[in-house]
Every structure is written in structure tokens, then in C-alpha cells.
Amino acid sequence: MKKAALVTASFATFFCSTVAMADITIGVNLSTTGPAASLGIPEKNALSFAPKTIAGQKVRYVVYDDASDTTNAVQNVKRLVSENRVDLILGPTTTPTSLAVVDVAADAKTPMLAVASASAIASPVDAKRRWVFKVTANDDIYASAMVAHMVKKGVKKVAVIATDDPYGEANTKEYMKIAQKYGIKTLTIEKFKKTDTSVTAQVLKAMGGKPDAVFIVAVGTPAAMPHVTLVEHGFRGKIYQTGGAANADFLRVGGKSVEGAFLPASPVLVAEQLPKGYPTKDEALRFVRAYEGKFGPRSTFASHVWDAVKVIEAAVPKALKTARPGTPQFREALRRAIEETKGLKGAGAVFTLSASDHSGVNHLGMSVLRIDKGTWKLEDYARF
């Protein structure tokens, strides 16, 4: 018995020392150039706050830019898993690029923490998406908050102007499902491409039915073009954007034209305005102080990376108990640990994940904002 105990103790010592010598490698794929750069740049900025060690292990970050392109994203992630042999993938930035790499992550059996929003990235949790997570609210949470606000404001008829891509399709679909429940009529759905230089035709068609509100579905600065065009053509109804427009570059490009607009977005943008005791307020303020102290105006997209890192920090110590970094066993242990995240308070949400929910963001991770004098004002928030 003593000999067996000695052997067991020696093995445990050997295992721990082996773990201690292996670096954790996190592969990062973001859109720091191209149409989604206004999202990807602050996301990359937020990486500067990521820890260099977790649970005593050195952490190495390998960062690639996909230029907002799905083909580049696939190539980058393939390189991360085959050449860099990463333990986890952080990113991609957008819905199209995230959807494009789901198969790559699943085939490599490497957990992925996306920072894009569409529900389809991580749901339903099937054989492939068991490896895929995200730290953003699902489409129905965004849409529910927005439609509830529309109802309060007496909106009955809505025209939609959306980008012709998976983001536009997913958000429009979820909005329509919830709007129909509340008796809001969708008059028309006009589509445009992120690279278009004019949306006058779509705007005129949208205005033709005399809607009470127009809902613009686009990410980053491309969301400003239909908004500005609506105002230039005299639209006087309410204009709603998605959370994809919640960044400083959108405010800069839209200028005075976007004043008074509404959008569902992470409450991190209005951290100081949240009521005392709001579950995410303290962490949101920590993020805001750190980010604005180094990079300037806060970004909800930067906060997604901040929160993704918090999820990783909580999961790594659990995974290290059973496996060594750089191995398939560690990747599986990391996947399980992320899936078991419970009540983790991030800057933008309280994360509780499970085998059937790989986002883990509930209504507390959503608010409705109003653009007022070039900044964000808290219009409504989830009660807690």
C-alpha cells in the first residue's frame, strides 16, 4: 500500500510539473480591417488587458486579422488549429465569419468563443456546435427588448432595411417573429450590401408605406448610410438600429442624423447610468475605466473580448485539473469547463451556460439605448 501511494504521489508530481511547463495557446481571429474594422479594432484593443498567466500557466496569444472576409477567416482558423495548435479560438468578430468557421473548430475539436451575435453561431447545440460558444446575447433577446420598446412607443407599422448577409437575415427573422406576436405589422424588407455606396432606392420604398418606424439591420459604420438617407429624405418616424451599430464610429459617421435613434445594446455602454445593485454594474465600470483610460471611448465590442477572457480565466483552472495544455484532452476539458460556467459576472452580462445554452446571456445582458447629443442614454433596462 505504501509503495502504491508513493507511485501515485510521484505520478501526480510528474503530471503537475508537466502541466506547468506547457503554455496555453489562444488563437485569436478578428476583423481589424475591412467593413467590420470598427468592431474588430476595439476587440483587439481589449486583448491588451488579457492575462499573460492563468492559474500559474503562461498564456500565449496568436492573433490574425480576417479583413472582415469569410474566406480569410476560414484560412486563419485552419492555420490556428493546424500550425499553431491552439487550445482555444477567440473570435471571429462578425456573424458571417463566425458561421464560416464553425465546421473548422468542430472538426479540430477545439473550443471557440465567438464575439459575434447571431444565435445560429452557437445554437442549436448539435455535434458541431458543442465546440462553439459566444459571449453575446442571442437574437431573440435583442429583438424582445426592442419590440417591447416599440410597443411602449405606440409603433404599429415598421419597414426593415437590412444588409443582405447572415446577420441581416438572422436579426430580421427574429424581429419579425416577436413583432408578429405583438401585432406590429412589417410593411417591407429592403436589402442592401455592406459595400453599397447608396441606399436611396431602398429608403424610398421603405418610406412609401408610411411606417411608424424603420428598423435598420446592419453592423458598424454601414448601418449609418440608410439612417442618414432616411433623415435626408424627410423621414420623421422613429428609427431603430441593432446592437451591431453600438460603437463610436457609427456615432461619428452618422453625426446629427442619428440623434434620437433607439437600439438594443449591452448595458456596458451606459454603466454609470445603471441603477445601484445592477448585477453587471461593478464589472462594467472596471472595464470602462480600464478601456477608456488607455484607448478612449468605450466599446461594447471591446467588452465582448473582455468578457470572453473572463470566461476563459474561470475555465482554465478547472481544465488543468485533468489535462495538460496542447493536448486533445485539455481542449475537451476546457470545452466542458466553459459549458459549466455559472453566474459569472462580466462587464456586459451574467453568464450561465449549459449543455443546451452556449451563450448564457439572459435579459440582464440587454438594455435599450437612445442616442442623445452624440452619446448613449439609458432608455430602458431589464429589472432584476
N, C-alpha and C positions, 0 to 999 in steps of 0.2 A: 504493500500500500504506500509506504514511504517513497519507494522507487518510482511508482506511478505518479505520485503527487509531484515529485521532483521533475519528472519528464514533462508533465503538464505545465508546471511553472516555467520551465525552460522554454517550452514552445510558445507560451504566452509572451515571454520576454522577447523571443526572437520575432514573433508576429508584430509586436508593438514597435520594435526597433525598425523593422522593415517598413511598416506604415510611415514611421517618422521620416524615413529617407526619401519617400516618394512625394513629388509635388502634385498638387491638384491642378489640373489644367482646364480652364474655362474658355471655350471658344465663343467669340462674340461676332455676330454679323448684324450690322446696322446700315441704314440708308443715310450716310453722311454727305452724299452728293445726289443730284437728280431732284425730281419733283418733291420727294419726301424729305429733303435735307433739313427743312425747318423742324422736323421731328427728330431725325437721326443725330443732328449735331448736339442738341441738348442731352440726348440719351448718352452719347459718347462722353459729353462733359461729366455726366453723373458717375461715369466709371472711375473718375479720379478720386472718388470717395470710397471705392471698393477696397476691402481689406487685402493686405498682402499676405496675411496669415489667417487661418481659421482653425481653431482647436489645435494650435501648435503646428499645423501643416502650412508650408509655403504654398501660395496660390499664384499661378501664372496665367495671365490673360493674353489670348491671341485674338487680335481684333482685325476684322475685314470690313470693307465697305462694298455693298452690292449696287451702289448708284441707283437705288430705287427700281432695280430691274430683276425680274423673276429668274431669268437665265443665270445672271451673275450670282443671285442668292443660292441657287442650286449648286453651282460650281464651288462657291465659297464653303458651303456646309459640307459638301463631299470632301473638300480638302481638309476641313477641320477634323472630320472623323477618320479619314484615311491616312493623312500625312501627320497631322498634329496630335491625333489620338486623344481628343479631348474627353474629359469626364462628363461635361455638360455643355449645352449650347444655350447662350443667352441671346435673344432676338429671334427672328428678324423684327424690323420696325413696322412694316405695313401688312395689311391683310393679304394682298396678292403674294407677296414674297414669303409670308409665313405659310400659307396654304401650299405653296410650291415646294417647300422643303419638308413637309410632314413625312412623306414616304422615306426620305433620306435619313431622317432622325430615327424613324421606326426600324428601318432595315439595319441600321447600325446599332440598334438597341442602346441609344444614347438619349438621356432625358433632355428635353428642350423647354426653356422658359421663354415664351414669346412675349413681346411687349405691344403687339397689335391687338385689335379689339374684337373682331368677328367671332361669334360663338362657334362657327364651323371649324375654327382652328383647333379647338380642344374638345369639341362635343359633336356627336356622342362619343363617349369613351369606349372605343372599339379596340381591336387588336393593335391597330397602328397608333391611335391617339392615347393609348395607355402610357406612351412615352412623351406625350406633349401636354404642356401646361401653359397657362398665361396668367398675367397679373393684372389684367384689365377686366372691367365688368362685361358681362355678356350683353348682346344687342337688346335683349328684352328689358334689361334694367335701364339702359339708356332710354329706350323708347317709352317705357312706362312712366318715367319721370317727366319726359317731355309732353306726352299726351295728357297726363294729369294736369300739367300746367296749361295746355291748350283749353282743356275743359273749363278750368277756373277763369280763363280769359274770354270765354264765350265763343271760341273758334268752332265753326261748323263745317267750313269748306276749306280744303287745303290743296295746293298744287305742289308737286315734288319736282325738283331739279337735281338730278343725281349723276355722279360720274359713272361711266359705262365700264365698271370693273367689279370684282367681287365685293369690295367694300360698299359701293353704291347699291349693289343688288341685295346684300345681306341686311343692311340697315333699312332700306326701303321696305323689304319684305316684313321685317319685324314691326316697323312702324304701322304698316297697313293692317296687320293682324290685330294690333291693340287699338288702333283708331276705329276700326270697324266695330269693336266691342262697345265703344263709347259713342257710336252714332256719328262720327266725323267722316264726312264724305271726301274721298280723294278724287279730284277732278281730272288730273292728268299727271303722267310721269314723263318728264322730259330728260333726256340723257345727253351728256357731253363727255369729251375725253379730257384728261388732265393736261394734255398738250395743246388743246384748242386755244386760239387767240381771241375768239369771240363766241358769245352765247346769246346774242341778240335774238335769234330766231326762237330759241328755247324759252327765253324770258317772255317774249310777246305771246307765245302760245300759253304759257303758264298764267299770264295776266288776263288772257282772253275770257276765262270763266269767272272772273271777278272773285277770286278766293279771299277768304278772311286772312289767310296766312300762306306763306310759301316756306316749304321745308327744303333746305339745301343740304345735300348729302355729298360731302367731299372732305378730303384730308389736306391739312396745311394751307398754304397760300392759294392753291387752285380754288378753294372754297370762296375766296374773296371776289372772284370775277363775276359770277352770277349775282352775288349780293350787290355789288357796285352797279351792275347793269340794271337791276330792278329799281334801285333808287334813281338812277339817271332817267329811267322811263316813267317816273312818277308813281311807282307803287307805294301806297300808303298803308297797306295792311301790316301785319306782324311778320317778321322774318325769323325763322328758326334755323340754327346750324346744328351739326352733330358735335360730339366731343372731339372729333378729328380737327376741328378749327380752333381748338382752345390753345393757341400759342401766340407769343408776342409778334411773330412775323405776320400772322393773319391780321392782327390789330394794326400793324404798321402799313400793310398793303391796302387794307380796307379803309383806313382813315376814318373820316367823319361819316362816311356812308354806312358803316356798320354800327353806328350808335343806336342803342335801343334794341339790338338783336338779343334773342334768347338762345341758350344752348344748354343741354345736359352735359355735365362735366364733373371731373373729380373735385371734391371739396378742398383739395390741397391748394387750389388757386385762390381760395378765399379763407385760408387757415385762420387769420386773425378775426374774421367775421363769424366764425363758427361759435355756437353757444358754449358756455363753460361746461366741461364734462363730456363734450362730444368725443366718442371713443378714439378718433384718429387725430384729434387736435394737437396733442403734445408732440407726436412724431412728425406731423405735418409742419409744425413750427421749427422743429430741429432741421428738417430738410430745407425749409425756406431760408433759414439763417445760414446754413452751410452753402447752399447753391447761390443765393444772391450775394453772399459775401465774396464769392470767387468769380461768378460768371454773369451777374446781372439778373434781369427779370426771371422769376421762377417759371418753370415749365412743367406742365402735367406729364409730358413725355419723359422728362428727366426723372420725375418722381416714380415712373414705372420701373426704371432701371434701379433706382434706389430701393424700391420695394422688392424687386426680383433678387437683389443681393441679400436683403434681409431674409428672404425665404431660403436662399442658399446657405446663409450663415447658420440658420436654425437646423437645416437638414444635414449638413456635413458631419457634425459630431455624432449623430445617430448612425450614419452610414459607416463611419470609421470604426465603429464597434465591431463590425462584422467583415469588413473587406478593406483591401489596400487600393489606393488611388491608381488609376491606369489599368484597371482590370475590369472585365465584364461584370464580375461580382460587385465591384464598387458602384458601377453605373446602375445596376439593378437595385442595390441598397439605397442609393441616392434617390432613385425614382420612387421607391416605397416611402422613404422619409419625407419627400416633398408631398406625396399624396396624403400623408398623415398629419400635415400641418393643421394646427387647431388654435384659433383665437389669436393669431399673430397680428399685432397692431402695426400696420405700416403707415406711410405718410398719406396714402390715398384710400386705404380700405382696411378692414379687419379680415384677415384671410383664414378661412376654414375650408380645407379641401377634403376630398374623399375619393373613393374608387369610382364614383359616378359624377363627381364635380371637380374638374381640373382647372377651374378659375377661382372659385372660393370667395368671390366678391358678392356681397348682398347689397341691399338698398342703402346701407350706411356708406358705401363707396360711391354714392351718386348725389349730385345736387343740381339745381337749375340756376344758371348764372345769367346776368344781364350785363350787356356792355354799356358802360356809363362813363363818359369823359375819358375814353381811351383806356379804360381798365375794367376789371371784373368786379361785379357786385353780386352778393348773395341774394338770389331771388327766392329760393325755397330749398329746403333740405329735409332729409329723412329724419323722422322723430325716433328717439332712442330711449 
